Amino acid sequence: MMALDTNVLVRFLVRDDERQAQAVYTRFKQAETARETLFVTLGVVLELIWVLESAYALPPGQIADALDDLRTMRILAFEAEPVLQRVLSEGRSGTIDLADLLLAHAANVSDCDAVLSFDKKACRHPLYRRLH
């Protein structure tokens, strides 16, 4: 199994470089034909969220929709799929950043009670605790 880097998913989603976007599309079609699975780590998801927010100014709901669309692709397997599912179900509200949600739920499935943080907005979520 091959894993994907963040830039591959960015090119696929935003098509800001047509040559690279076409290369991704071709590779995905090859994977589909060969019934191959391509792996997406939580680190790549976290970086993808950050890039789409900061470089492309996409709102959380649009990013969540894009991640949902990626999850429906049979050729893609996501690390800790239940974590991503929780993030996407909560993430459209905008009360907490998607990246912070991802960190919180990843910690939670690893038996952590909460994430310690100085981030006031994140600490409004029950999986965060404010460090004073």
C-alpha positions, 0 to 999 in steps of 0.5 A: 500500500502507498500513502499519500502526501498532503500536496497530492490531496491539495492538487486533487481538491483545488486543481491549482496546478493543472499538470499535477492535478491531472497526474493525481487523477491519472494515479487515482484511476490506476488505483481504482482499476487495480483495486489498490488502496492509498493510505491517508494518515491523520498527519496528512489530514491535519496538514490538509485542513491547515493548508485549505484554511490558511492558503486557500481561505476555505471555511470549515464547512467546505473543508469538512465537505471536501474531507467527506467527499474524499472518505467516499472514495473507495481507493482511499483508506484513512488512519483512525477513520472513527476519529475523522468521522467524529471530527466531521460530524462536529466540525461544521458548527465552527465552534472549534477549529477542525484541526483542534477537533482532530487533535482532541478526538485523536487523543481521546481514542488513545485514552486521553481524558483531555488535551491541555491547551492555552487556546481559549476557543479550543478549551470551550470543547469538552475534550480540552482543558485550559492550562493556567 
